[in-house]
Amino acid sequence: MPLYHDEDQAMLADTAAQFMSEEGAIAKQLRHWRDRDCKDGFGHALWKQFAEMGFTGIIVDEDDGGMGMGNVEAGIVLEQIGRNLTPSPFLTSSVLAATALKHGSADLKGRYLPGLIEGDSVFAVAIDEGAKHRPERIATKAEKSGNGFKLTGQKDFVIHGASADMLVVAARTSGSDNDADGITLFAVPKDAANMSHDAVRLVDSSMATHTKFDGVELDGDAVIGEVDGGREILNKVLNAGRIGAAAEGCGVAGGAMDMTIDYLKQRKQFGKLIGEFQALQHRAAHLYSEVEIARAVTIKAGQLLDGDSEQADLMVSVAKAKVAKAAGLAVKEGVQMHGGIGMTDEYDIGLYMKRDRALQEFLGDAYYHAERVAQLSGY
Amino acid sequence: MPKSYGEDCPGQVGEVNRGWDVAKYLLGHEREMISGAGGGGLTSAIGAAMLRHAGELDPTLRADLAMFDVDALAYAAMGEKFLDEMKAGKGHPAQPNMMKYVGTELNKRRHELMMSAGGSRSLEWDSEDTGGGKPSRNWLRTKANSIEGGTSEVMLNVVSKRILDLPGA
């Protein structure tokens, strides 16, 4: 498979680019909701529009009412989301939770997928425990209780946790905290008793929660997949989410870079356009190289993931780490090359820096994924 | 080599007065060959080989190797994309300059890390053990990569002007 978009993918990219630059634009969405202190951090009307565009069920199987596409296609939408800093529950709901639900019972699919596809439901995924992404260790417990389970523990960095109609929760049903086995995924409905959210606004104006499970009673049919068989599904969910976050990061990087290159062509200082200065030209050209490479490896890893390749785990981590570095460079160079106005809220470049920081952390930063690359490579 | 040979003049390559097109194409090839030394698919990652070689790695060296492998594997994907796009006639004509810049800088970094992981053994200049000082000779050779076929600085000039369309001479 060549590492560029085929005709259908190119069409999807055009559609997503036009939609996101109009409906998902920074002034219309991110600034609008941020300036109103929106409790969700995104607009539900836009989410309905995502549904009309066919985006919400993009990776849901056609038999279940979705578009039956893959992570590459979800990544095409996410790159445009990144470019426009469009706040939406797409990554958490349509990529992470939708990937988990692929492994759910017909009953679970019937309960949750129609709402997702229609743009009426929002899902969250509760994985992290503590401030750093360490999914190898899961201490949140789900103990047998009658016909079901009782959930106890705390999850952090749950994006859209308080807005979600359902949370996919990774919990331990057997073994000890660091065991690979003994994990089960649960679909926890928002009105579950003894679940409480401490909602926090993040630097990028998105909303996350510290979510407490204080003996949450769950039916047996809340289990996604098999009891104690959640690790394999969780890994799939993580891979899909990580490559999705990488694709969004490519958009953030591309948006910040284009904005900066444009600025270099407009801003005059010392009687010259600042883009004439070689000191800036070389940095811009270096940045371009890094962003191109980040895009290439993101498409590569997406294709490997969609093709169930054995190399997918490794290359997804390579992509997540590479994008974190490239996008981090794009926003830092962006602010510096904008000069003083780069520090102001009137200019959008700072918003890219904020989003990039949150996205880097989500599902593992460059350090986490470089470490994983070393481990998967055998050193 | 370009397909079109001049019919009237057997020694002519391409069209009259379009020699620069041919020259750029050939230079592009030279650049790709040099940067190709920095690519080469999944074998471009070196961390695992360095561990086998060295027995153990300092944690900070291991971290640098991991970051290098991220860059090397990502660059290998870029190499694949570059070739796919070239075959399909999609790539930017100045993209070989970007590939050359990144590939050669990466190769220099690779050999710096290999020297560090190899320790004093990789300093041996003509011992049989090192195949006649291969590690150190190869390491020194890579320093020319970012000079021959157009320096890294020239590559960055071309990218900034031809691809990014930045102003100035």
Chai-1 contact restraints between the chains, C-beta under 6 A:
chainA,res_idxA,chainB,res_idxB,connection_type,confidence,min_distance_angstrom,max_distance_angstrom,comment,restraint_id
A,P2,B,D84,contact,1.0,0.0,6.0,A-B,restraint_1
A,L3,B,E80,contact,1.0,0.0,6.0,A-B,restraint_2
A,L3,B,K81,contact,1.0,0.0,6.0,A-B,restraint_3
A,L3,B,D84,contact,1.0,0.0,6.0,A-B,restraint_4
A,Y4,B,E85,contact,1.0,0.0,6.0,A-B,restraint_5
A,I261,B,L164,contact,1.0,0.0,6.0,A-B,restraint_6
A,L273,B,P167,contact,1.0,0.0,6.0,A-B,restraint_7
A,G275,B,L166,contact,1.0,0.0,6.0,A-B,restraint_8
A,G275,B,P167,contact,1.0,0.0,6.0,A-B,restraint_9
A,E276,B,P167,contact,1.0,0.0,6.0,A-B,restraint_10
A,E276,B,G168,contact,1.0,0.0,6.0,A-B,restraint_11
A,Q281,B,S160,contact,1.0,0.0,6.0,A-B,restraint_12
A,Q281,B,L166,contact,1.0,0.0,6.0,A-B,restraint_13
A,H282,B,L156,contact,1.0,0.0,6.0,A-B,restraint_14
A,A284,B,S160,contact,1.0,0.0,6.0,A-B,restraint_15
A,A284,B,L164,contact,1.0,0.0,6.0,A-B,restraint_16
A,A285,B,L156,contact,1.0,0.0,6.0,A-B,restraint_17
A,A285,B,V159,contact,1.0,0.0,6.0,A-B,restraint_18
A,A285,B,S160,contact,1.0,0.0,6.0,A-B,restraint_19
A,Y288,B,L164,contact,1.0,0.0,6.0,A-B,restraint_20
A,S289,B,M98,contact,1.0,0.0,6.0,A-B,restraint_21
A,S289,B,V102,contact,1.0,0.0,6.0,A-B,restraint_22
A,I293,B,A74,contact,1.0,0.0,6.0,A-B,restraint_23
A,I293,B,Y75,contact,1.0,0.0,6.0,A-B,restraint_24
A,I293,B,M78,contact,1.0,0.0,6.0,A-B,restraint_25
A,A296,B,A77,contact,1.0,0.0,6.0,A-B,restraint_26
A,A296,B,M78,contact,1.0,0.0,6.0,A-B,restraint_27
A,A296,B,K81,contact,1.0,0.0,6.0,A-B,restraint_28
A,V297,B,A74,contact,1.0,0.0,6.0,A-B,restraint_29
A,V297,B,A77,contact,1.0,0.0,6.0,A-B,restraint_30
A,K300,B,A77,contact,1.0,0.0,6.0,A-B,restraint_31
A,V318,B,V70,contact,1.0,0.0,6.0,A-B,restraint_32
A,V318,B,L73,contact,1.0,0.0,6.0,A-B,restraint_33
A,V318,B,A74,contact,1.0,0.0,6.0,A-B,restraint_34
A,A321,B,V70,contact,1.0,0.0,6.0,A-B,restraint_35
A,K322,B,V70,contact,1.0,0.0,6.0,A-B,restraint_36
A,K322,B,A74,contact,1.0,0.0,6.0,A-B,restraint_37
A,A370,B,A66,contact,1.0,0.0,6.0,A-B,restraint_38
A,A370,B,M67,contact,1.0,0.0,6.0,A-B,restraint_39
A,A370,B,V70,contact,1.0,0.0,6.0,A-B,restraint_40
A,V373,B,A66,contact,1.0,0.0,6.0,A-B,restraint_41
A,V373,B,D69,contact,1.0,0.0,6.0,A-B,restraint_42
A,V373,B,V70,contact,1.0,0.0,6.0,A-B,restraint_43
A,A374,B,G47,contact,1.0,0.0,6.0,A-B,restraint_44
A,A374,B,A66,contact,1.0,0.0,6.0,A-B,restraint_45
A,S377,B,A45,contact,1.0,0.0,6.0,A-B,restraint_46
A,S377,B,G47,contact,1.0,0.0,6.0,A-B,restraint_47
A,S377,B,A48,contact,1.0,0.0,6.0,A-B,restraint_48
A,G378,B,A48,contact,1.0,0.0,6.0,A-B,restraint_49
A,Y379,B,G47,contact,1.0,0.0,6.0,A-B,restraint_50
A,Y379,B,A48,contact,1.0,0.0,6.0,A-B,restraint_51
A,Y379,B,L51,contact,1.0,0.0,6.0,A-B,restraint_52
